[in-house]
């Protein structure tokens, strides 16, 4: 840091004025710009300026000391604010931290040289009272109070200003203080004298950052004619339209001079030759972001950057044309999809043969025809609105016409001859049930109905496909279901089932059956019967049969009276159909429950006797177990008559 820089640092530390004293017009580039740099702690001491303050390397300097740092932390019992960055928020940025000396005094004097005569300058700095409201000082805190004074080198006072008391704030708050003054005629060098008006002790502790010294002059306002703001965003390379930059300069200079400047990065500025009026017509340029401003100064000072004030920035963005790359999947085969692609933009508009037009990227044209061949032109528009044209030439190749033949039907286990045509090369899928997959007419032996796809190609890369269905009809199968048993006079349902494709069915014999064409008819034959289920393929794939046996048990009729009197009429208890149940268990009891007759089977009919003696007239009770699971036990009474 040079001597002039150190002068400005301490000048602003002591003499920064209230914000109302900052330049109200336009400012020039920074003649002096003290940021204190950046890096790890501690920062370097001030090397060029004379000061009565002592440099220390810790971030909690005592009275009469200062440091350069990028942070503070709980200084003096946490009575100072903890800071983690400089005024701009840069965590590595240094600022100057000062603990005032006990006695008020001039604490810095230096000379700033090579200024312009009769020119107004602004000094400004960002200052913070680092004392917390909760510090032990309470209401007796000592508030920083700084006076700036500008003198000629022979001691004449040019201007001075006092900041007044800088109060503590509820949170860490940076505030800009400054003042402006005019250099007298014939004066190029000035002395800056700074005084700390408050004593040291409990308070009077400040942080200082971003000290600037800039020319101050009339208000200079620049604008782009016809534009709504200070930026044109969407010019394109090759756009020959002109852009007029205008300005308005308030009074303040007795004989102002003007100079338009241009920059491509906002930092390095170049005077535009010959552009020395209040307006400027910009002509076409290459791509880039161009920033413009107007510099104004007294006529004799316009060539000195230290003397000029500057307008606001105007920006003109010139965008590159999109770099296109139009292409296609040409040659495309007739009937397929033609895909047009491009690049470099966000909007794509295509035009082609036969008044074709379309938007998009990629742009797909389905089922393309032979007359779609030709040149396709695309207009590519970037997100900045810049357009570029490109083109792609497309050819469309004729395709063969595949014919897989007519659909056919076969029975399970048979095969079918396929008949394909339409190409030079053939491919059938699926190949597993074919005699060959690369000939026009293979033999197909599918197990189930199958769709075969034939793909043919000709003398180019184009292909076509067709399909044929071989329907496989399953042979019929018959299942008459389980055998059935029933009691004479009742009925039973058959449980037939049939398999195969396209079948019909019929039961034989078609007697004592509810519906011979029903798989589950009801039957009531009077005697044991075998029914046959016939399942017939409607497609000529054969007939299947199966039998079911229906067992019919006779109905047992028990008479309730007989007269064993020897007249030859109804002399025995004759039970009809009981002889059909050879294992039947027949028991008869008198009214006292005494067993008077018992027989396994009924080969010898009961004659009304017991142990060789005739039983008396009366009512007797019987229990007949037919030993047949479908027939319930029979029980009741029978009367013997004489």
MARFI-940072 format. One line per 10 residues: number of its first residue (from 1); their letters; for each residue x, y, z of C-alpha. Coordinates in Angstrom, 2 decimals. Last residue first. Example, Ala and Ser with C-alpha at 12.3 -4.5 7.8 and 13.67 -1.06 7.14 Angstrom:
// MARFI-940072
2) SA) 13.67/-1.06/7.14; 12.30/-4.50/7.80
// end
This chain:
// MARFI-940072
642) XXXXXXXXXX) -105.89/-114.22/11.78; -104.32/-110.77/11.33; -100.74/-109.83/12.16; -100.19/-106.07/11.94; -96.89/-104.48/10.75; -95.17/-101.44/12.15; -92.37/-99.06/11.01; -88.67/-98.92/10.23; -86.57/-98.80/7.07; -82.94/-97.77/7.25
632) XXXXXXXXXX) -81.94/-95.19/4.61; -80.79/-96.18/1.10; -77.67/-94.51/-0.27; -75.30/-96.27/2.08; -76.65/-99.74/1.46; -76.64/-102.29/4.31; -80.39/-102.67/3.85; -81.00/-102.20/7.59; -84.64/-103.15/8.27; -86.23/-102.33/11.63
622) XXXXXXXXXX) -89.71/-103.75/12.41; -92.48/-103.26/14.95; -95.38/-105.60/15.72; -99.10/-104.92/16.05; -101.48/-107.66/17.12; -102.93/-111.08/16.52; -101.03/-113.64/18.52; -97.77/-115.19/17.45; -97.82/-118.67/16.01; -95.35/-121.01/17.65
612) XXXXXXXXXX) -92.29/-122.56/16.08; -89.82/-120.36/18.01; -91.73/-117.29/16.92; -94.34/-117.26/14.20; -95.84/-114.65/11.86; -94.71/-116.44/8.67; -91.57/-114.38/8.08; -90.10/-114.87/4.56; -87.18/-117.16/4.00; -84.56/-115.71/1.58
602) XXXXXXXXXX) -84.69/-112.41/3.33; -81.07/-111.51/3.88; -79.73/-111.67/7.39; -82.87/-112.52/9.38; -84.38/-111.77/12.74; -87.90/-112.38/14.15; -89.53/-112.13/17.60; -87.12/-109.71/19.25; -88.77/-108.55/22.49; -89.37/-104.79/22.61
592) XXXXXXXXXX) -92.49/-105.14/24.69; -94.72/-104.31/21.73; -93.28/-107.19/19.85; -90.10/-106.78/17.84; -89.12/-107.57/14.21; -85.53/-107.45/12.83; -84.31/-107.60/9.20; -80.60/-107.14/8.33; -80.14/-106.78/4.55; -77.04/-108.39/3.12
582) XXXXXXXXXX) -78.74/-109.88/0.06; -80.34/-106.55/-0.94; -82.14/-107.24/-4.19; -84.19/-109.90/-2.28; -85.90/-107.00/-0.55; -87.62/-106.16/-3.85; -91.18/-106.58/-2.38; -91.44/-107.54/1.32; -93.87/-110.55/1.64; -94.88/-111.05/5.29
572) XXXXXXXXXX) -96.31/-114.54/4.89; -99.84/-116.14/4.74; -101.14/-113.57/2.30; -103.53/-116.08/0.81; -102.81/-119.77/1.16; -105.58/-120.21/3.69; -103.07/-121.12/6.41; -104.02/-118.38/8.81; -100.85/-116.20/8.45; -102.76/-113.00/7.74
562) XXXXXXXXXX) -100.52/-110.06/6.61; -100.27/-106.32/7.47; -98.10/-103.24/7.02; -96.55/-104.20/3.67; -92.89/-103.05/3.14; -92.03/-101.82/-0.39; -88.26/-101.69/-1.17; -87.31/-99.58/-4.23; -84.78/-101.29/-6.45; -81.26/-99.85/-6.66
552) XXXXXXXXXX) -80.21/-98.33/-9.96; -76.44/-98.19/-10.79; -75.59/-95.60/-13.48; -72.38/-96.46/-15.34; -70.56/-93.65/-17.21; -68.92/-94.06/-20.59; -66.41/-92.02/-22.66; -66.24/-91.01/-26.31; -64.02/-88.84/-28.56; -64.74/-87.90/-32.20
542) XXXXXXXXXX) -62.32/-86.55/-34.80; -60.64/-83.26/-35.96; -63.28/-82.53/-38.61; -63.70/-78.88/-37.71; -66.94/-79.36/-35.74; -65.08/-81.82/-33.55; -67.49/-84.34/-31.94; -67.65/-85.30/-28.25; -69.80/-88.44/-27.63; -70.73/-89.18/-24.01
532) XXXXXXXXXX) -71.92/-92.79/-23.45; -74.54/-93.77/-20.83; -74.48/-97.26/-19.25; -77.72/-98.24/-17.47; -78.78/-100.16/-14.36; -82.58/-100.17/-14.21; -85.50/-97.75/-14.18; -83.36/-94.96/-15.71; -83.74/-91.50/-14.17; -81.15/-89.19/-15.80
522) XXXXXXXXXX) -80.41/-85.44/-15.27; -78.12/-83.78/-17.83; -74.68/-82.31/-17.15; -72.88/-82.03/-20.51; -76.16/-81.08/-22.21; -76.93/-82.34/-25.73; -78.82/-85.47/-24.49; -81.17/-83.25/-22.47; -83.33/-84.61/-19.57; -82.33/-88.28/-19.86
512) XXXXXXXXXX) -84.53/-91.43/-19.45; -83.66/-92.30/-23.04; -81.10/-90.79/-25.45; -78.84/-93.81/-25.28; -76.50/-92.13/-25.82; -75.30/-88.66/-24.81; -74.32/-85.97/-27.37; -71.57/-83.36/-27.69; -70.42/-80.44/-29.89; -66.87/-79.22/-30.40
502) XXXXXXXXXX) -65.22/-76.05/-31.73; -61.84/-76.41/-30.07; -61.04/-79.36/-27.82; -62.22/-80.67/-24.47; -65.49/-82.01/-23.08; -66.86/-82.62/-19.61; -69.60/-84.87/-18.24; -70.99/-84.83/-14.73; -74.27/-86.79/-14.85; -77.09/-85.70/-12.55
492) XXXXXXXXXX) -79.20/-88.33/-10.72; -82.89/-89.22/-10.62; -85.35/-91.09/-8.31; -87.84/-93.84/-9.16; -85.41/-96.65/-8.51; -82.77/-95.53/-6.09; -79.54/-94.04/-7.48; -75.87/-94.73/-8.05; -73.50/-92.82/-10.37; -70.20/-93.51/-12.10
482) XXXXXXXXXX) -67.79/-90.56/-12.23; -67.59/-88.21/-15.24; -68.34/-88.82/-18.89; -64.95/-87.42/-19.87; -64.51/-86.73/-23.58; -61.68/-85.22/-25.59; -61.86/-83.47/-28.96; -58.73/-82.67/-30.92; -57.43/-79.12/-30.42; -57.89/-76.78/-33.36
472) XXXXXXXXXX) -54.68/-75.02/-34.41; -55.26/-71.75/-36.27; -52.28/-70.80/-38.43; -52.37/-67.02/-38.71; -50.42/-65.15/-41.38; -48.56/-61.88/-41.01; -46.92/-59.36/-43.32; -43.64/-57.45/-43.21; -41.71/-55.08/-45.41; -38.02/-54.31/-45.65
462) XXXXXXXXXX) -35.73/-51.72/-47.19; -31.96/-52.22/-47.24; -31.81/-52.45/-51.01; -32.17/-55.33/-53.52; -35.27/-56.65/-51.81; -36.17/-57.49/-48.25; -38.91/-59.67/-46.77; -40.21/-60.06/-43.23; -42.84/-62.78/-42.66; -44.53/-62.80/-39.28
452) XXXXXXXXXX) -46.23/-66.01/-38.10; -49.21/-65.76/-35.76; -49.69/-69.06/-33.95; -52.59/-71.24/-32.81; -51.13/-73.89/-30.55; -48.83/-76.83/-31.15; -47.46/-75.34/-34.34; -46.21/-77.50/-37.21; -45.44/-75.08/-40.06; -43.81/-76.25/-43.31
442) XXXXXXXXXX) -41.76/-73.52/-44.96; -42.76/-71.63/-48.11; -40.63/-68.54/-48.92; -37.39/-69.77/-47.35; -35.41/-68.33/-44.45; -37.20/-69.71/-41.37; -37.00/-73.46/-42.06; -39.15/-76.49/-41.07; -41.06/-74.12/-38.83; -42.20/-74.68/-35.23
432) XXXXXXXXXX) -39.30/-72.80/-33.53; -38.91/-70.02/-36.13; -41.17/-67.36/-34.61; -40.73/-65.60/-36.94; -40.11/-66.00/-40.67; -37.28/-64.34/-42.59; -37.14/-64.05/-46.35; -34.74/-62.51/-48.88; -35.52/-61.67/-52.48; -38.95/-60.30/-51.79
422) XXXXXXXXXX) -42.72/-60.46/-52.35; -43.83/-63.99/-51.53; -44.79/-66.32/-48.69; -46.78/-69.58/-48.87; -46.97/-71.52/-45.59; -47.69/-75.27/-45.75; -49.60/-76.46/-42.73; -49.01/-79.25/-40.19; -51.13/-81.77/-38.25; -50.80/-82.73/-34.57
412) XXXXXXXXXX) -53.77/-80.64/-33.44; -56.05/-80.01/-36.39; -55.25/-77.36/-38.94; -56.74/-74.03/-40.05; -55.22/-71.53/-42.50; -54.72/-67.77/-42.90; -53.87/-66.73/-46.44; -50.39/-65.92/-47.65; -47.45/-64.14/-46.02; -47.33/-61.39/-48.63
402) XXXXXXXXXX) -44.53/-58.81/-48.29; -44.40/-55.78/-50.56; -40.87/-54.53/-51.24; -39.79/-51.01/-50.27; -38.88/-48.12/-52.54; -36.02/-45.92/-51.27; -36.52/-42.32/-50.11; -33.69/-39.78/-50.47; -33.25/-36.75/-48.23; -31.14/-33.61/-48.60
392) XXXXXXXXXX) -30.46/-31.70/-45.39; -30.58/-27.94/-44.88; -29.41/-25.11/-42.68; -30.72/-21.67/-41.78; -29.70/-19.46/-38.88; -31.86/-17.29/-36.63; -31.14/-15.26/-33.50; -34.01/-14.96/-30.98; -31.82/-15.07/-27.85; -33.11/-18.59/-27.10
382) XXXXXXXXXX) -31.72/-19.56/-30.50; -33.82/-19.92/-33.64; -33.05/-22.60/-36.25; -34.69/-22.29/-39.65; -34.62/-25.72/-41.28; -34.52/-26.50/-44.97; -35.44/-29.95/-46.34; -34.18/-30.90/-49.81; -35.69/-33.81/-51.72; -37.50/-37.14/-51.29
372) XXXXXXXXXX) -41.06/-36.99/-49.97; -42.35/-38.23/-53.35; -41.41/-41.80/-52.39; -43.73/-41.79/-49.38; -42.95/-41.52/-45.68; -45.15/-43.52/-43.37; -44.32/-41.27/-40.40; -42.50/-37.93/-40.69; -40.50/-37.33/-37.51; -39.13/-33.90/-36.60
362) XXXXXXXXXX) -36.28/-34.11/-34.11; -36.39/-31.35/-33.26; -39.67/-29.58/-33.81; -41.87/-27.76/-36.28; -43.33/-28.73/-39.63; -43.78/-27.65/-43.24; -44.19/-29.60/-46.49; -45.14/-27.63/-49.57; -44.60/-30.71/-51.78; -40.90/-30.86/-50.94
352) XXXXXXXXXX) -39.54/-29.36/-47.69; -39.84/-26.70/-45.02; -38.79/-27.06/-41.39; -39.10/-24.75/-38.37; -36.90/-25.38/-35.33; -37.06/-23.41/-32.07; -34.55/-23.85/-29.20; -31.28/-23.61/-31.05; -27.93/-25.16/-31.89; -28.99/-28.44/-33.39
342) XXXXXXXXXX) -30.82/-30.16/-36.22; -32.69/-33.42/-36.80; -35.04/-34.79/-39.45; -36.38/-38.32/-38.95; -38.14/-40.10/-41.82; -40.31/-42.89/-40.42; -41.00/-45.99/-42.53; -43.42/-46.45/-45.45; -40.79/-46.03/-48.13; -37.33/-46.62/-46.74
332) XXXXXXXXXX) -35.27/-43.69/-45.60; -31.90/-42.85/-47.11; -31.65/-40.70/-45.12; -31.73/-40.76/-41.30; -31.57/-36.98/-41.31; -29.19/-34.07/-40.76; -29.11/-30.36/-39.96; -26.18/-29.23/-37.82; -26.69/-25.61/-36.83; -24.46/-23.16/-35.01
322) XXXXXXXXXX) -26.92/-20.58/-33.74; -26.06/-17.00/-34.64; -23.96/-15.39/-31.98; -25.60/-12.89/-29.68; -24.89/-9.18/-29.43; -25.77/-7.85/-25.99; -25.90/-4.08/-25.61; -25.48/-2.75/-22.08; -25.74/0.84/-20.84; -23.95/1.76/-17.63
312) XXXXXXXXXX) -24.78/4.81/-15.50; -22.91/7.97/-16.34; -19.39/8.81/-15.31; -17.49/11.65/-13.69; -14.07/12.60/-14.97; -11.14/14.16/-13.13; -9.00/11.21/-12.08; -9.41/9.54/-15.51; -7.56/12.56/-17.06; -8.33/13.22/-20.72
302) XXXXXXXXXX) -11.47/15.22/-19.92; -9.61/17.60/-17.59; -9.18/20.71/-19.70; -12.77/20.76/-20.90; -14.26/20.24/-17.47; -15.30/16.61/-17.12; -17.85/14.09/-18.45; -17.44/10.36/-19.16; -20.34/8.63/-20.92; -20.88/4.91/-20.46
292) XXXXXXXXXX) -21.12/1.81/-22.64; -21.10/-1.94/-21.94; -20.83/-4.48/-24.74; -21.77/-8.13/-24.20; -20.39/-10.19/-27.06; -20.88/-11.08/-30.70; -19.35/-9.01/-33.47; -20.26/-5.40/-34.03; -22.88/-3.36/-35.91; -22.95/0.40/-35.39
282) XXXXXXXXXX) -23.53/2.41/-32.22; -24.80/5.94/-32.62; -23.54/8.22/-29.83; -25.12/11.10/-27.99; -23.80/13.78/-25.62; -20.85/14.49/-27.86; -17.27/13.26/-27.82; -17.42/10.02/-29.86; -14.41/10.66/-32.11; -12.42/7.65/-30.89
272) XXXXXXXXXX) -14.28/5.45/-28.40; -12.36/5.70/-25.13; -11.62/2.23/-23.74; -12.69/0.82/-20.38; -11.37/-2.19/-18.48; -13.65/-3.31/-15.67; -17.13/-3.84/-17.09; -16.00/-6.88/-19.11; -16.45/-5.90/-22.74; -15.95/-2.18/-22.16
262) XXXXXXXXXX) -16.83/0.93/-24.15; -16.36/4.65/-23.50; -18.08/7.81/-24.70; -16.19/11.04/-24.04; -17.67/14.44/-23.20; -16.37/17.90/-22.35; -18.01/20.39/-20.01; -17.27/24.13/-19.96; -18.70/25.66/-16.79; -19.40/22.28/-15.23
252) XXXXXXXXXX) -22.28/22.00/-12.80; -25.48/21.81/-14.79; -27.14/18.42/-15.37; -25.99/16.08/-18.12; -28.57/14.08/-20.09; -27.40/11.27/-22.31; -28.19/9.40/-25.50; -27.14/6.09/-27.03; -28.49/5.32/-30.48; -28.51/1.70/-31.66
242) XXXXXXXXXX) -28.10/0.99/-35.36; -29.60/-1.87/-37.37; -27.13/-3.98/-39.32; -27.91/-7.23/-37.52; -25.09/-9.49/-38.71; -24.50/-10.99/-35.27; -27.75/-10.86/-33.35; -29.22/-8.27/-31.02; -31.27/-9.75/-28.21; -30.50/-8.25/-24.85
232) XXXXXXXXXX) -30.66/-4.49/-25.18; -30.04/-3.04/-21.75; -30.66/0.26/-19.97; -34.43/-0.07/-19.86; -37.48/0.42/-22.08; -35.48/1.04/-25.23; -36.37/3.66/-27.83; -33.11/5.55/-27.44; -30.77/3.77/-25.08; -30.17/5.92/-22.00
222) XXXXXXXXXX) -27.39/7.74/-20.15; -27.79/9.93/-17.07; -24.99/12.20/-15.88; -25.69/14.13/-12.65; -23.10/16.84/-12.32; -19.79/16.17/-10.61; -17.91/14.08/-8.08; -14.46/12.60/-8.73; -13.77/9.57/-6.55; -11.80/8.75/-3.37
212) XXXXXXXXXX) -12.88/5.45/-1.84; -12.48/3.67/1.49; -13.92/0.14/1.60; -13.71/-0.78/5.29; -13.46/0.55/8.87; -14.40/-1.15/12.14; -14.77/1.09/15.19; -14.17/1.35/18.93; -14.90/4.65/20.78; -16.25/2.67/23.74
202) XXXXXXXXXX) -15.20/2.30/27.37; -11.90/4.17/27.27; -10.49/6.31/24.51; -11.32/9.97/24.12; -13.60/11.41/21.44; -12.60/13.97/18.79; -10.45/11.64/16.70; -8.84/13.95/14.19; -7.89/13.53/10.57; -5.83/15.88/8.38
192) XXXXXXXXXX) -5.72/15.30/4.64; -3.28/17.49/2.76; -3.99/18.41/-0.85; -2.04/18.36/-4.12; -3.19/19.69/-7.53; -4.00/23.29/-6.56; -3.86/26.04/-9.22; -7.54/26.72/-8.91; -8.94/25.27/-5.70; -9.80/21.58/-5.32
182) XXXXXXXXXX) -13.50/21.11/-4.62; -14.84/19.16/-1.66; -17.00/16.11/-0.96; -17.92/14.29/2.20; -18.22/10.75/3.44; -19.86/8.21/5.72; -21.21/4.78/4.69; -22.86/2.70/7.39; -22.12/-0.88/8.44; -24.47/-2.34/11.02
172) XXXXXXXXXX) -23.81/-5.17/13.51; -27.10/-5.44/15.41; -29.04/-3.16/17.80; -26.77/-0.25/16.91; -24.23/1.79/18.91; -24.10/5.48/18.06; -21.66/7.33/15.83; -21.45/10.82/17.33; -21.02/13.55/14.75; -19.37/12.72/11.45
162) XXXXXXXXXX) -17.58/16.08/11.28; -16.59/17.89/8.12; -13.74/20.03/6.91; -13.07/22.00/3.78; -10.26/23.81/1.94; -8.29/24.92/5.01; -5.13/26.81/4.06; -2.01/25.11/5.44; 0.57/25.70/2.68; 0.00/22.20/1.24
152) XXXXXXXXXX) -3.66/23.02/0.80; -5.93/21.66/3.47; -8.73/19.03/3.70; -10.14/18.27/7.14; -12.07/15.14/8.24; -13.48/15.04/11.78; -14.45/11.84/13.63; -16.69/11.18/16.63; -16.79/7.59/17.97; -19.18/7.25/20.92
142) XXXXXXXXXX) -17.91/6.74/24.47; -20.36/4.48/26.32; -21.86/5.97/29.48; -25.38/4.66/28.74; -24.19/1.08/29.33; -20.39/0.76/29.34; -20.72/-2.87/30.49; -21.69/-3.80/26.91; -25.32/-4.71/26.17; -25.71/-2.08/23.44
132) XXXXXXXXXX) -22.76/-3.79/21.68; -19.67/-1.81/20.68; -18.51/-2.37/17.09; -19.44/1.14/15.88; -19.28/0.41/12.15; -17.77/2.49/9.34; -17.96/2.27/5.53; -15.87/4.94/3.81; -16.31/7.89/1.49; -14.20/10.73/0.05
122) XXXXXXXXXX) -15.83/12.62/-2.78; -14.00/14.89/-5.17; -14.97/18.16/-6.88; -12.64/19.52/-9.51; -11.27/23.06/-9.91; -7.76/21.65/-10.33; -7.22/17.94/-11.02; -5.46/15.80/-8.44; -1.81/14.85/-8.78; -1.06/14.38/-5.07
112) XXXXXXXXXX) -2.77/13.27/-1.88; -0.75/14.35/1.17; -0.77/12.85/4.64; -1.76/13.57/8.22; -3.17/11.04/10.70; -3.95/10.97/14.41; -4.84/14.55/15.06; -5.81/14.34/18.70; -8.38/13.21/21.27; -6.63/11.52/24.25
102) XXXXXXXXXX) -7.27/7.94/25.38; -6.40/6.26/22.07; -9.16/4.69/19.97; -9.55/0.88/19.52; -9.48/0.35/15.75; -10.38/-2.64/13.52; -9.42/-2.26/9.83; -11.20/-4.60/7.41; -9.93/-7.70/5.59; -11.96/-9.84/3.17
92) XXXXXXXXXX) -11.79/-13.63/3.65; -15.50/-14.06/4.51; -16.48/-11.56/1.80; -19.81/-10.07/2.92; -19.14/-6.69/1.28; -18.43/-4.90/4.60; -15.89/-7.53/5.66; -16.71/-10.96/7.04; -17.26/-12.97/10.24; -17.87/-10.19/12.79
82) XXXXXXXXXX) -18.47/-10.78/16.52; -19.85/-7.57/18.01; -17.90/-6.08/20.88; -18.79/-6.45/24.61; -18.12/-10.20/24.37; -15.91/-10.08/27.46; -13.48/-7.74/25.77; -13.66/-9.21/22.24; -16.23/-11.93/21.50; -14.77/-12.92/18.10
72) XXXXXXXXXX) -13.52/-10.64/15.39; -13.08/-11.41/11.70; -11.27/-10.58/8.44; -8.40/-8.76/10.12; -6.21/-5.64/10.05; -5.31/-4.50/13.56; -5.41/-1.30/15.60; -4.03/0.00/18.85; -4.43/3.12/21.06; -6.76/1.31/23.45
62) XXXXXXXXXX) -6.42/-2.50/23.16; -6.71/-4.49/19.91; -9.02/-7.59/19.90; -8.30/-9.30/16.55; -4.71/-10.20/17.41; -1.68/-9.07/15.37; -1.21/-5.64/16.93; -0.38/-2.33/15.18; 0.20/0.71/17.42; -1.61/3.96/16.76
52) XXXXXXXXXX) 0.38/7.21/16.50; 0.14/7.06/12.73; 2.28/7.92/9.74; 1.18/6.24/6.52; 3.16/3.90/4.28; 3.05/0.43/5.89; -0.39/-0.13/7.36; -0.03/-3.50/9.13; -0.60/-6.79/7.33; -3.69/-9.01/7.91
42) XXXXXXXXXX) -3.82/-11.46/10.81; -5.52/-13.61/9.82; -5.90/-15.35/6.48; -6.46/-13.49/3.24; -8.05/-10.38/1.83; -7.16/-6.84/0.76; -7.45/-3.71/2.91; -10.31/-2.55/0.64; -8.79/0.89/-0.11; -9.84/2.34/-3.45
32) XXXXXXXXXX) -8.24/5.63/-4.49; -9.00/7.32/-7.78; -12.23/5.30/-7.97; -13.89/5.88/-11.30; -16.11/8.92/-11.53; -19.18/9.82/-9.56; -22.45/11.37/-10.63; -24.40/13.96/-8.66; -25.43/13.92/-4.99; -21.93/13.25/-3.69
22) XXXXXXXXXX) -22.01/12.22/-0.04; -22.72/14.90/2.60; -26.11/13.41/3.58; -24.25/10.20/4.45; -22.64/11.92/7.44; -18.95/12.74/7.22; -15.91/10.56/7.45; -13.11/12.53/9.18; -11.32/10.03/11.43; -11.37/6.67/9.67
12) XXXXXXXXXX) -11.81/8.43/6.38; -8.53/10.25/6.76; -6.90/7.14/8.15; -7.53/5.07/5.08; -7.05/7.97/2.70; -3.59/8.76/4.05; -2.66/5.09/3.86; -3.56/5.01/0.19; -1.49/8.13/-0.51; 1.55/6.54/1.17
2) XX) 1.42/3.43/-0.98; 0.00/0.00/0.00
// end
